């Protein structure tokens, strides 16, 4: 009974937010707003050195710090907070003139986001809620993965626990699915569609779309090495590494470099991630692509009545430390009305038939040519169906993800 009570208390514990700014007006105004609008426990401090001492004694759930402060600046404070509590989100308050330093700090300190002064209270609250939600999701997934590992060991000794294992895996599947976007943007000029099929109950593929600065969109398709539990755990790190660029004025190269920095430090040993990052400018019908180990994308050009493969390639993420990692060059793609751009993982391209032929080399292009006038959703469905018909009976299926972008 006591254990249940303790778990309930932890579940309903109010998040603790630490706000550090040498200007008491800033801390008081932000604290007053959050106290009014939320049930957070707010801790205000004007001294960054005292804030560090507090962090050594007491954990918090989120740290918000000003950039320019006497003695210890905001980046040093947030770096120390990261050392003490690596999973705690960190937000930097900065003036417009310090935007360049703030963008650089996103990679160096691993910020969740930076917010310019003066801020909009409602937008700031949304940033804080997203940060806490991301932290909670990571903690929940890590806890579930740990529980599943224990169940798997028990299953190997006691086969009668098979049904319990299936139930736990279904929960993990639902949790992992919750990390994927509930819906994809359907803008005036662009339509997106995604198809995701894990080889097991849970898998290592991941896709996401985030808003960037200047009304651009960041699109990610990723594939963590391995299968099952460890690969699923890796997708949480991939999501965090990508989500840190939300609303930032960055390009595909900066995103790839920043993700590599996080994944090199955060992925389990001997686990890496292939990824492709696309920055989409809807107004200009143009996108820039940086590939980091995924198969070459395809572009279906209805106006030209042709299908072309985009030969963009680069090195996987999480293998080489930041100072040595060199992203591939950005590939500029100018979209025309009716064009569909397809990104996909190697679970599709490496399906083998009875003769050892791979789907990408033998059939993938044929399917796209045959369906070049179909919708993006129909193209994705046709690729999945054709790969299943193509694969030999004993083919060991990998996770498959296909993401299509169509210019209306």
C-alpha positions in Angstrom: 0.0 0.0 0.0 2.9 2.4 0.9 4.6 1.6 -2.4 1.5 2.5 -4.3 1.2 5.8 -2.4 4.9 6.6 -3.2 4.4 6.0 -6.9 1.2 8.2 -6.9 3.1 11.0 -5.1 5.9 10.9 -7.7 3.5 10.9 -10.5 1.6 14.0 -9.2 4.7 15.9 -8.1 4.6 19.4 -9.3 7.5 20.3 -11.8 10.2 22.5 -10.3 11.3 25.4 -12.5 14.5 27.3 -11.8 14.6 30.8 -13.2 18.0 32.7 -13.1 18.4 36.3 -14.1 20.4 39.1 -12.5 17.4 41.4 -13.2 14.9 40.8 -10.4 12.1 42.3 -12.6 12.6 39.5 -15.1 12.5 36.7 -12.6 9.5 38.2 -10.7 7.4 38.8 -13.8 8.1 35.4 -15.3 7.5 33.7 -11.9 4.2 35.7 -11.4 2.9 34.6 -14.8 3.8 30.9 -14.4 2.4 30.9 -10.8 -0.9 32.3 -12.2 -1.1 30.0 -15.2 0.4 26.7 -14.0 0.9 24.6 -10.9 4.7 24.6 -11.2 6.9 25.2 -8.2 9.0 28.3 -9.2 12.4 29.1 -7.8 13.8 32.5 -8.6 17.5 33.4 -8.3 19.6 36.4 -9.3 23.0 34.9 -8.7 24.2 32.2 -11.1 26.8 30.9 -8.7 24.1 30.5 -6.0 22.0 28.8 -8.6 24.7 26.2 -9.2 25.0 25.5 -5.5 21.3 25.0 -5.3 21.4 22.6 -8.2 24.1 20.6 -6.4 21.7 20.1 -3.5 18.3 19.9 -5.2 17.2 18.5 -8.5 14.9 20.5 -10.7 12.8 19.7 -13.8 13.7 22.8 -16.0 16.3 25.5 -15.9 15.7 28.9 -17.5 18.7 31.3 -17.5 19.6 34.7 -18.8 22.6 34.9 -21.1 24.5 38.0 -19.9 25.1 38.0 -16.1 28.0 39.1 -14.0 30.6 36.5 -13.0 29.2 33.3 -14.5 27.2 33.7 -17.7 24.1 31.8 -18.7 26.0 29.4 -21.0 28.3 28.4 -18.1 25.4 27.9 -15.8 23.4 25.8 -18.2 26.5 23.7 -19.0 26.9 23.0 -15.3 23.2 22.2 -15.1 23.7 19.7 -18.0 26.6 18.1 -16.2 24.6 17.6 -13.0 21.3 16.6 -14.7 21.9 15.6 -18.4 18.2 15.0 -19.0 16.9 18.3 -17.6 15.8 20.7 -20.4 17.6 24.0 -20.5 16.2 27.3 -22.0 18.3 30.4 -22.6 17.0 33.9 -22.3 18.8 36.3 -24.7 18.5 39.6 -26.3 18.3 40.1 -30.1 21.9 41.1 -30.3 23.0 37.8 -28.8 21.0 35.6 -31.2 24.2 34.2 -32.9 25.6 33.1 -29.6 22.3 31.5 -28.6 22.2 29.5 -31.9 25.7 28.3 -31.3 24.9 27.4 -27.7 22.1 25.1 -28.9 24.8 22.7 -30.1 27.5 23.5 -27.5 25.3 23.3 -24.4 22.5 21.2 -25.8 19.8 23.8 -25.2 16.2 22.7 -25.6 15.5 26.2 -27.0 16.4 29.9 -26.6 13.8 32.7 -26.1 14.4 36.3 -27.1 13.6 39.2 -24.7 11.0 40.6 -24.6 9.1 37.4 -24.8 5.5 36.6 -25.5 4.1 34.9 -22.3 1.8 32.5 -24.2 4.6 31.4 -26.6 7.0 31.1 -23.7 4.6 28.9 -21.8 4.2 26.7 -24.8 8.0 26.3 -25.0 8.1 25.4 -21.3 5.3 22.8 -21.6 7.0 21.2 -24.6 10.3 20.9 -22.8 8.6 19.3 -19.8 6.6 17.0 -22.0 9.7 15.9 -23.9 11.5 15.2 -20.6 8.6 13.2 -19.3 8.4 11.2 -22.6 12.1 10.3 -22.4 11.8 9.2 -18.8 8.7 7.1 -19.5 10.2 5.4 -22.5 13.5 4.6 -20.6 11.4 3.2 -17.7 9.3 1.1 -20.0 12.4 -0.2 -21.9 14.0 -1.2 -18.6 10.8 -3.0 -17.6 10.6 -4.8 -20.9 14.3 -6.0 -20.7 13.5 -7.5 -17.3 10.4 -9.2 -18.7 12.3 -10.6 -21.7 14.8 -12.3 -19.3 12.0 -13.8 -17.3 10.3 -15.0 -20.5 13.4 -17.0 -21.4 13.1 -18.9 -18.1 9.3 -19.1 -17.8 7.4 -19.5 -21.0 4.1 -19.2 -19.2 4.7 -15.5 -18.9 4.4 -15.1 -22.7 1.1 -13.3 -22.5 2.5 -10.8 -20.0 5.4 -10.0 -22.4 3.0 -9.4 -25.2 1.0 -7.0 -23.1 4.2 -5.1 -22.2 5.3 -5.0 -25.8 1.9 -3.6 -26.9 2.3 -0.8 -24.3 5.8 -0.1 -25.6 4.5 0.0 -29.1 1.8 2.5 -28.1 4.4 4.6 -26.3 6.8 4.6 -29.3 3.9 5.4 -31.7 3.1 8.4 -29.5 6.6 9.9 -30.3 5.6 10.0 -34.0 3.6 13.0 -35.3 -0.1 12.5 -34.8 -0.7 14.3 -38.1 1.6 15.7 -40.8 1.3 19.3 -42.1 -1.2 19.7 -44.9 -0.4 23.2 -46.1 -1.9 25.2 -48.9 0.9 24.2 -51.3 2.2 20.9 -49.8 0.8 17.5 -48.8 2.8 15.0 -46.7 2.2 11.3 -46.1 4.1 8.8 -44.0 4.0 5.0 -43.8 5.7 3.2 -40.9 5.9 -0.6 -40.4 8.2 -1.9 -37.6 9.6 -5.4 -38.1 8.8 -6.3 -34.5 6.3 -4.8 -32.0 8.7 -1.9 -31.6 11.4 -0.7 -34.0 14.3 1.7 -34.7 12.8 3.8 -37.5 11.6 7.3 -36.8 10.2 10.3 -38.7 9.2 13.8 -37.6 8.4 17.3 -38.9 9.1 20.5 -36.9 8.5 24.2 -37.6 11.7 26.2 -38.2 12.2 29.9 -38.4 10.9 32.0 -41.4 7.9 29.6 -41.9 10.2 26.7 -43.0 9.7 23.1 -42.1 12.3 20.6 -40.9 11.7 17.0 -42.0 13.5 14.0 -40.6 13.6 10.3 -41.5 15.9 8.2 -39.4 16.9 4.5 -38.9 18.7 3.4 -35.7 20.8 0.3 -36.1 19.4 -2.9 -34.6 15.9 -4.0 -33.8 13.5 -4.1 -30.9 14.1 -2.6 -27.5 17.5 -1.0 -27.9 16.6 0.5 -31.3 13.4 1.8 -29.8 15.3 3.5 -27.0 17.6 5.1 -29.6 14.6 6.7 -31.4 13.9 8.7 -28.2 17.4 10.2 -28.4 17.0 10.8 -32.2 13.7 12.7 -31.4 15.4 14.8 -28.8 18.3 15.6 -31.0 16.0 16.8 -33.8 13.4 18.6 -31.7 16.0 20.9 -30.2 16.0 22.9 -33.5 12.2 23.7 -33.3 11.6 27.3 -34.4 15.4 27.9 -34.9 16.8 29.7 -38.0 19.0 26.8 -39.1 19.7 24.9 -42.3 19.9 21.1 -43.0 23.7 21.1 -42.4 23.4 22.7 -39.0 20.7 20.2 -38.0 22.7 17.2 -39.1 25.8 18.4 -37.3 23.9 19.2 -34.1 22.2 15.8 -34.2 25.5 14.0 -34.6 26.9 15.8 -31.6 23.9 14.6 -29.5 23.8 11.1 -30.9 27.6 10.5 -30.5 27.2 11.2 -26.8 23.7 9.9 -26.2 23.3 6.6 -28.2 24.1 3.3 -26.5 27.4 1.7 -27.4 27.6 0.3 -30.9 24.4 1.9 -31.9 24.3 4.5 -34.7 21.6 6.2 -36.8 21.2 6.8 -40.5 19.1 9.9 -41.3 18.1 12.3 -43.9 17.2 15.9 -43.0 15.1 18.1 -45.3 14.5 21.8 -44.9 11.4 22.8 -46.8 10.6 26.3 -47.9 7.0 26.1 -48.9 6.7 29.6 -50.2 9.6 29.1 -52.6 8.7 25.4 -53.4 12.3 24.5 -52.6 14.0 22.2 -50.2 17.6 21.5 -49.2 18.5 17.9 -48.3 21.4 16.5 -46.3 21.6 12.7 -46.3 23.5 10.8 -43.6 23.3 7.2 -44.5 19.7 6.6 -45.8 19.1 5.2 -49.3 19.0 7.7 -52.1 15.6 9.5 -52.3 13.4 9.5 -55.4 11.6 12.3 -57.1 8.5 11.6 -59.1 8.1 14.4 -61.7 4.6 14.2 -63.1 5.0 17.3 -65.3 8.1 15.8 -66.8 6.6 12.3 -66.9 9.8 10.9 -65.3 11.2 9.4 -62.1 14.6 10.3 -60.9 16.8 9.1 -58.1 18.6 11.9 -56.1 22.1 10.8 -55.5 22.7 12.4 -52.1 24.7 10.4 -49.6 26.7 11.0 -46.4 28.0 9.3 -43.3 25.8 7.9 -40.5 25.3 9.8 -37.2 26.7 8.9 -33.9 29.8 7.2 -35.2 32.3 10.1 -35.4 32.8 12.8 -32.7 31.8 16.3 -33.6 35.2 17.7 -34.4 35.8 15.1 -37.1 32.3 14.7 -38.5 31.8 16.2 -42.0 28.2 16.3 -43.2 27.5 15.7 -46.9 26.9 18.7 -49.1 23.4 20.1 -49.2 21.4 19.1 -52.2 19.0 21.7 -53.5 15.7 20.5 -54.9 13.4 22.9 -56.7 9.9 21.3 -56.7 7.4 21.8 -59.5 3.6 21.4 -59.3 2.7 17.7 -59.0 6.2 16.6 -57.9 6.5 14.0 -55.1 9.7 13.6 -53.1 10.1 10.2 -51.3 12.4 9.5 -48.4 12.6 5.9 -47.1 14.7 3.6 -44.9 16.7 0.6 -46.1 14.0 -1.8 -44.7 12.3 -1.1 -48.0 15.2 -0.9 -50.4 17.0 -4.0 -49.1 14.1 -6.4 -49.4 15.5 -9.5 -51.3 13.8 -11.9 -53.6 14.6 -15.6 -54.2 17.6 -14.7 -56.4 19.2 -12.3 -53.9 18.1 -9.2 -56.0 17.2 -6.2 -53.9 14.0 -4.3 -54.3 15.7 -0.9 -54.8 17.7 -2.3 -57.8 15.0 -4.4 -59.4 11.5 -3.1 -58.7 11.3 0.1 -56.7 11.7 2.5 -59.7 9.2 0.4 -61.7 6.6 0.8 -59.0 7.1 4.6 -59.0 7.0 4.8 -62.8 3.8 2.8 -63.0 2.1 5.0 -60.3 3.6 8.3 -61.2 0.1 9.9 -61.6 -1.1 8.5 -58.3 -1.3 10.4 -55.0 1.5 10.3 -52.5 -0.5 8.0 -50.2 -1.2 5.6 -53.1 2.5 5.6 -54.0 3.5 4.7 -50.5 0.9 1.9 -50.3 2.1 0.5 -53.7 5.7 0.4 -52.6 4.8 -1.5 -49.4 2.6 -4.0 -51.2 5.1 -4.5 -54.0 7.9 -5.1 -51.5 5.9 -7.8 -49.7 5.2 -9.5 -53.0 8.9 -9.2 -54.0 10.5 -10.5 -50.8 11.3 -14.2 -50.5 9.5 -16.3 -47.9 12.4 -16.4 -45.5 13.3 -12.7 -45.8 14.2 -11.2 -42.4 12.2 -8.0 -42.5 13.6 -4.8 -41.2 11.6 -1.7 -40.1 10.2 0.2 -43.1 9.4 3.9 -43.1 8.4 5.9 -46.2 7.7 9.7 -46.1 6.4 11.5 -49.2 6.1 15.2 -49.9 3.9 16.4 -52.8 3.7 19.9 -54.2 0.1 20.4 -55.1 
